[in-house]
């Protein structure tokens, strides 16, 4: 299959590109390389382009025709919640107008299969085990732009016969290959790693929730499992009926607490500056006698954080036969291993 990926130099897009390549598919990439890393996709033909720029739809369509693209996967867009609150126009322009350009390119170039990268942020303040039928009430412009993207994709599918699917990601983490690891400090695991690398104490916001250990519980999915879900969804589109637009949660169905993540990282951390322990989380060191890893500190709850949010992945399992295989331990092993590999390659 010949697949055009927008945002292919990003964290998730580059993993999907790598898996497609490894199974023998041809991949081309459209990216503005503002937040992505060009080296992740150096082996693939590229079009450097902002999808919000005038003429973007025509440029993508020409690129798709040039390479005979049979499917498109749309990852490109912005995903920082605080930034979306401060700059909503930029988010609607990049995430919605950019998507419109890609969908227009699909129609112009005769591309009949399309995957849209959505988010569990469409649910807003959902709690517990969340199905795709849960009400969607996004609480920030980022989530709203993703929900609008789903609506737009569904409208185009109904009108044109495009075979399209949207995937709602939960908490993505881990690294399939060290060079593709997440470098953006936007999510819990990279944030914790940044603090540990600086010798600072990991922070836990609230430990008095009604959960297994009092800290928030989330559904962490390994990026490799998420990438495999894209391949399953893409393959299913070959025989999918036209004019329809299924939506799937992509998660494990299992929750892990923030404290489990913190302590899992601390137990794996080989190099950290010494720091005082706290009663709730004693300092630990490694077997080689490295200085103690900074202990976690508990701070007040953040407004709006639900106690527990976990995907119900039943629908995608039944429709596509996809299930997550990797665990939180696999995620933490992979991110610490990727950091160590990067340090070795750069002589750190």
TIGURO-568632 format. One record per residue (C-alpha): residue number from 0; x, y, z. Coordinates in steps of 0.001 Angstrom, whole numbers. Example, Ala and Ser with C-alpha at 12.3 -4.5 7.8 and 13.67 -1.06 7.14 Angstrom:
// residues 2
{r 0; {12300; -4500; 7800}},
{r 1; {13670; -1060; 7140}},
// end
This chain:
// residues 348
{r 0; {0; 0; 0}},
{r 1; {1155; 3564; -695}},
{r 2; {395; 5789; 2304}},
{r 3; {735; 9555; 2724}},
{r 4; {1241; 10609; 6337}},
{r 5; {798; 14194; 7474}},
{r 6; {2796; 15015; 10589}},
{r 7; {4966; 11978; 9959}},
{r 8; {7988; 13434; 11749}},
{r 9; {6100; 13610; 15033}},
{r 10; {6234; 11119; 17872}},
{r 11; {3240; 8991; 16870}},
{r 12; {3439; 9562; 13127}},
{r 13; {7044; 8394; 12938}},
{r 14; {6192; 5140; 14732}},
{r 15; {3357; 4453; 12294}},
{r 16; {5627; 5262; 9351}},
{r 17; {8254; 2841; 10662}},
{r 18; {5748; -8; 11081}},
{r 19; {4304; 580; 7623}},
{r 20; {7783; 510; 6126}},
{r 21; {8700; -2648; 8014}},
{r 22; {5756; -4543; 6571}},
{r 23; {6553; -3406; 3027}},
{r 24; {4283; -404; 2479}},
{r 25; {5486; 2738; 703}},
{r 26; {5354; 5884; 2843}},
{r 27; {5565; 9570; 1951}},
{r 28; {5419; 12410; 4460}},
{r 29; {3917; 15897; 4534}},
{r 30; {5153; 17982; 7462}},
{r 31; {6095; 21546; 8337}},
{r 32; {8790; 20250; 10737}},
{r 33; {7922; 22922; 13315}},
{r 34; {7561; 20452; 16187}},
{r 35; {8576; 17200; 14495}},
{r 36; {12100; 15901; 13956}},
{r 37; {13179; 15617; 10337}},
{r 38; {15682; 12830; 11036}},
{r 39; {12855; 10514; 12094}},
{r 40; {11597; 10366; 8507}},
{r 41; {14781; 11071; 6545}},
{r 42; {14352; 7875; 4506}},
{r 43; {10919; 8833; 3138}},
{r 44; {9995; 11268; 343}},
{r 45; {8913; 14532; 1964}},
{r 46; {6884; 17627; 1227}},
{r 47; {7652; 20461; 3646}},
{r 48; {4401; 22365; 3967}},
{r 49; {2121; 24076; 6465}},
{r 50; {-1356; 22692; 5942}},
{r 51; {-2816; 26036; 7005}},
{r 52; {-997; 27866; 4191}},
{r 53; {-2843; 29072; 1080}},
{r 54; {-2756; 26442; -1625}},
{r 55; {-2025; 23592; 796}},
{r 56; {-4840; 21384; -497}},
{r 57; {-3563; 21596; -4067}},
{r 58; {38; 20958; -2985}},
{r 59; {-917; 17858; -984}},
{r 60; {-3083; 16565; -3827}},
{r 61; {-217; 16992; -6303}},
{r 62; {2175; 15203; -3924}},
{r 63; {-334; 12383; -3422}},
{r 64; {-782; 11943; -7175}},
{r 65; {2976; 12049; -7755}},
{r 66; {3497; 9133; -5368}},
{r 67; {294; 7235; -6133}},
{r 68; {-1033; 7508; -2576}},
{r 69; {-3879; 5113; -1851}},
{r 70; {-4494; 6206; 1748}},
{r 71; {-3806; 9171; 4006}},
{r 72; {-3231; 9253; 7752}},
{r 73; {-3598; 12707; 9288}},
{r 74; {-1459; 13343; 12377}},
{r 75; {-464; 16951; 11689}},
{r 76; {-1742; 19511; 14163}},
{r 77; {-1178; 21122; 17513}},
{r 78; {-1822; 19398; 20840}},
{r 79; {-868; 21601; 23794}},
{r 80; {-3910; 22232; 25957}},
{r 81; {-2639; 25417; 27713}},
{r 82; {-1499; 26833; 24376}},
{r 83; {-4925; 26113; 22899}},
{r 84; {-6575; 28092; 25685}},
{r 85; {-4255; 31041; 25070}},
{r 86; {-4411; 30853; 21256}},
{r 87; {-7704; 29269; 20188}},
{r 88; {-7657; 30792; 16701}},
{r 89; {-4330; 29135; 15957}},
{r 90; {-5756; 25763; 17039}},
{r 91; {-8884; 26052; 14956}},
{r 92; {-6839; 27208; 11977}},
{r 93; {-4155; 24514; 12199}},
{r 94; {-6264; 21611; 13458}},
{r 95; {-9516; 22189; 11582}},
{r 96; {-8622; 24246; 8515}},
{r 97; {-5515; 22072; 8065}},
{r 98; {-7679; 18953; 8181}},
{r 99; {-10051; 20498; 5642}},
{r 100; {-7121; 20982; 3272}},
{r 101; {-6113; 17330; 3620}},
{r 102; {-9662; 16087; 3065}},
{r 103; {-9925; 18300; -7}},
{r 104; {-6650; 16798; -1238}},
{r 105; {-8071; 13295; -748}},
{r 106; {-11020; 14150; -2958}},
{r 107; {-8895; 15864; -5616}},
{r 108; {-6324; 13053; -5780}},
{r 109; {-8845; 10217; -5622}},
{r 110; {-7583; 8870; -2287}},
{r 111; {-10326; 6675; -845}},
{r 112; {-8990; 5708; 2613}},
{r 113; {-8419; 8145; 5463}},
{r 114; {-7499; 7928; 9155}},
{r 115; {-7919; 10887; 11491}},
{r 116; {-5871; 11250; 14657}},
{r 117; {-8358; 12280; 17338}},
{r 118; {-8102; 12293; 21124}},
{r 119; {-9863; 11310; 24323}},
{r 120; {-9864; 15074; 24951}},
{r 121; {-13160; 15132; 23026}},
{r 122; {-14845; 13643; 26113}},
{r 123; {-13929; 16550; 28378}},
{r 124; {-14459; 15761; 32055}},
{r 125; {-15397; 12123; 31530}},
{r 126; {-14601; 9677; 34309}},
{r 127; {-14489; 5942; 34856}},
{r 128; {-14386; 3534; 31917}},
{r 129; {-15295; 5591; 28854}},
{r 130; {-17062; 4156; 25804}},
{r 131; {-17331; 5839; 22414}},
{r 132; {-20974; 6589; 23204}},
{r 133; {-20080; 8767; 26191}},
{r 134; {-21113; 12426; 25815}},
{r 135; {-18488; 14599; 24140}},
{r 136; {-18100; 17900; 25986}},
{r 137; {-14526; 19122; 25410}},
{r 138; {-13307; 21612; 27993}},
{r 139; {-10573; 23332; 25983}},
{r 140; {-10001; 24478; 22388}},
{r 141; {-7682; 21551; 21690}},
{r 142; {-10391; 19008; 22510}},
{r 143; {-12978; 21080; 20662}},
{r 144; {-10799; 21184; 17546}},
{r 145; {-10462; 17390; 17620}},
{r 146; {-14207; 16899; 17966}},
{r 147; {-14797; 19343; 15112}},
{r 148; {-12280; 17334; 13096}},
{r 149; {-14288; 14168; 13676}},
{r 150; {-17460; 15933; 12573}},
{r 151; {-15797; 17287; 9443}},
{r 152; {-14359; 13883; 8566}},
{r 153; {-17777; 12262; 9050}},
{r 154; {-19472; 14899; 6878}},
{r 155; {-16976; 14411; 4054}},
{r 156; {-17269; 10621; 4291}},
{r 157; {-21056; 10809; 4020}},
{r 158; {-20936; 13254; 1120}},
{r 159; {-18152; 11747; -980}},
{r 160; {-17944; 8056; -98}},
{r 161; {-14536; 8448; 1526}},
{r 162; {-13750; 5446; 3734}},
{r 163; {-12709; 7133; 6965}},
{r 164; {-12061; 6256; 10597}},
{r 165; {-11173; 8382; 13621}},
{r 166; {-9096; 7047; 16514}},
{r 167; {-9419; 8581; 19975}},
{r 168; {-6120; 8177; 21801}},
{r 169; {-5801; 7964; 25551}},
{r 170; {-2442; 8552; 27310}},
{r 171; {272; 7637; 24813}},
{r 172; {3768; 6897; 26117}},
{r 173; {6768; 4672; 25524}},
{r 174; {9209; 4306; 22650}},
{r 175; {9370; 1647; 19974}},
{r 176; {12845; 2753; 18921}},
{r 177; {15134; 5080; 20902}},
{r 178; {15455; 7578; 18064}},
{r 179; {11659; 7903; 17853}},
{r 180; {11088; 8585; 21567}},
{r 181; {8842; 11466; 22611}},
{r 182; {10944; 14602; 23061}},
{r 183; {8070; 16984; 23794}},
{r 184; {7600; 17621; 27511}},
{r 185; {3805; 17770; 27349}},
{r 186; {2620; 14543; 28971}},
{r 187; {3128; 12884; 32343}},
{r 188; {5970; 10483; 31520}},
{r 189; {8202; 13020; 29701}},
{r 190; {7487; 15584; 32425}},
{r 191; {8544; 13168; 35143}},
{r 192; {11662; 12186; 33222}},
{r 193; {12641; 15818; 32752}},
{r 194; {12453; 16422; 36487}},
{r 195; {14385; 13261; 37339}},
{r 196; {17071; 14136; 34792}},
{r 197; {17467; 17521; 36476}},
{r 198; {17683; 15941; 39931}},
{r 199; {14329; 17457; 40889}},
{r 200; {11589; 15710; 42823}},
{r 201; {8713; 14284; 40751}},
{r 202; {5450; 16038; 41545}},
{r 203; {2134; 14352; 42275}},
{r 204; {-917; 16602; 42203}},
{r 205; {-3257; 15246; 44856}},
{r 206; {-3167; 11962; 46759}},
{r 207; {-6654; 12032; 48260}},
{r 208; {-8707; 10786; 45301}},
{r 209; {-10986; 7763; 45641}},
{r 210; {-8555; 5497; 43778}},
{r 211; {-6282; 2572; 44587}},
{r 212; {-3579; 4778; 46134}},
{r 213; {-5223; 8195; 46255}},
{r 214; {-3617; 9513; 43062}},
{r 215; {-5249; 9993; 39666}},
{r 216; {-5650; 6922; 37457}},
{r 217; {-5164; 7058; 33690}},
{r 218; {-4997; 4635; 30765}},
{r 219; {-1414; 4607; 29460}},
{r 220; {-996; 2992; 26052}},
{r 221; {2363; 2117; 24522}},
{r 222; {2996; 4027; 21306}},
{r 223; {3742; 742; 19511}},
{r 224; {301; -598; 20415}},
{r 225; {-1215; 2664; 19202}},
{r 226; {718; 2428; 15942}},
{r 227; {-492; -1146; 15452}},
{r 228; {-4059; 100; 15936}},
{r 229; {-3530; 2476; 13014}},
{r 230; {-2395; -367; 10783}},
{r 231; {-5422; -2442; 11787}},
{r 232; {-7781; 466; 11109}},
{r 233; {-6097; 1250; 7796}},
{r 234; {-6346; -2355; 6620}},
{r 235; {-10005; -2542; 7617}},
{r 236; {-10820; 436; 5391}},
{r 237; {-10065; -1647; 2290}},
{r 238; {-13351; -3522; 2730}},
{r 239; {-15272; -924; 4726}},
{r 240; {-18551; 398; 3347}},
{r 241; {-18377; 3867; 1863}},
{r 242; {-20114; 6882; 3421}},
{r 243; {-19485; 5668; 6988}},
{r 244; {-17160; 6950; 9693}},
{r 245; {-16564; 4657; 12685}},
{r 246; {-14852; 6084; 15757}},
{r 247; {-12739; 3963; 18106}},
{r 248; {-11156; 4441; 21499}},
{r 249; {-7521; 3354; 21533}},
{r 250; {-6467; 2392; 25035}},
{r 251; {-5653; -631; 27135}},
{r 252; {-8766; -728; 29285}},
{r 253; {-6508; -844; 32348}},
{r 254; {-5785; 2100; 34594}},
{r 255; {-2481; 2948; 36246}},
{r 256; {-2097; 5509; 38989}},
{r 257; {201; 8501; 38828}},
{r 258; {2076; 7130; 41824}},
{r 259; {2612; 3815; 40027}},
{r 260; {4159; 5700; 37121}},
{r 261; {6314; 7846; 39404}},
{r 262; {7608; 4937; 41453}},
{r 263; {8125; 2800; 38352}},
{r 264; {10341; 5471; 36833}},
{r 265; {12209; 6081; 40073}},
{r 266; {12971; 2380; 40424}},
{r 267; {14446; 2328; 36917}},
{r 268; {16363; 5590; 37110}},
{r 269; {20130; 4964; 37167}},
{r 270; {21494; 8509; 37261}},
{r 271; {20080; 11260; 39450}},
{r 272; {21321; 13937; 41779}},
{r 273; {20885; 13226; 45507}},
{r 274; {17867; 14682; 47200}},
{r 275; {16118; 14335; 50525}},
{r 276; {13427; 11702; 50794}},
{r 277; {9920; 12348; 51979}},
{r 278; {7876; 10152; 54331}},
{r 279; {5491; 9228; 51531}},
{r 280; {8177; 8213; 49054}},
{r 281; {11666; 7341; 50330}},
{r 282; {14655; 7988; 48127}},
{r 283; {16043; 5014; 46218}},
{r 284; {19374; 4346; 44528}},
{r 285; {20525; 1810; 41990}},
{r 286; {22547; -1325; 42499}},
{r 287; {25717; 344; 41249}},
{r 288; {25625; 2843; 44077}},
{r 289; {24286; 5822; 42151}},
{r 290; {23017; 8722; 44264}},
{r 291; {19450; 8411; 45561}},
{r 292; {16721; 9225; 43092}},
{r 293; {14683; 12256; 44221}},
{r 294; {11560; 11302; 46132}},
{r 295; {8111; 12324; 44964}},
{r 296; {6438; 15325; 46546}},
{r 297; {2677; 15702; 46811}},
{r 298; {1137; 19031; 45878}},
{r 299; {-2510; 20151; 45937}},
{r 300; {-4951; 18834; 43376}},
{r 301; {-5155; 20642; 40055}},
{r 302; {-8616; 21992; 39238}},
{r 303; {-10525; 19811; 36795}},
{r 304; {-8475; 16612; 37125}},
{r 305; {-10931; 13660; 37252}},
{r 306; {-10010; 10830; 39597}},
{r 307; {-10008; 8085; 36962}},
{r 308; {-10245; 8021; 33160}},
{r 309; {-9797; 4688; 31385}},
{r 310; {-10722; 3637; 27854}},
{r 311; {-13275; 964; 27149}},
{r 312; {-11618; -631; 24080}},
{r 313; {-14349; -3197; 23437}},
{r 314; {-15503; -1678; 20155}},
{r 315; {-12104; -1681; 18438}},
{r 316; {-11406; -5222; 19666}},
{r 317; {-14663; -6502; 18216}},
{r 318; {-14520; -4545; 14953}},
{r 319; {-10813; -4731; 14106}},
{r 320; {-9454; -7529; 16278}},
{r 321; {-6961; -5120; 17843}},
{r 322; {-5965; -5284; 21505}},
{r 323; {-3131; -3632; 23377}},
{r 324; {-320; -6074; 24169}},
{r 325; {2163; -3971; 26118}},
{r 326; {2015; -2928; 29766}},
{r 327; {3035; 16; 31906}},
{r 328; {6254; -1845; 32709}},
{r 329; {6983; -2086; 28982}},
{r 330; {6365; 1646; 28616}},
{r 331; {8695; 2596; 31457}},
{r 332; {11402; 151; 30376}},
{r 333; {11301; 1595; 26871}},
{r 334; {11499; 5273; 27817}},
{r 335; {14360; 4788; 30274}},
{r 336; {16113; 2557; 27754}},
{r 337; {15644; 5182; 25040}},
{r 338; {17136; 7849; 27301}},
{r 339; {20134; 5671; 28109}},
{r 340; {20639; 4869; 24428}},
{r 341; {20534; 8554; 23504}},
{r 342; {23038; 9424; 26220}},
{r 343; {25407; 6713; 24998}},
{r 344; {25151; 7797; 21374}},
{r 345; {25882; 11416; 22304}},
{r 346; {28569; 10586; 24830}},
{r 347; {26602; 11953; 27791}},
// end
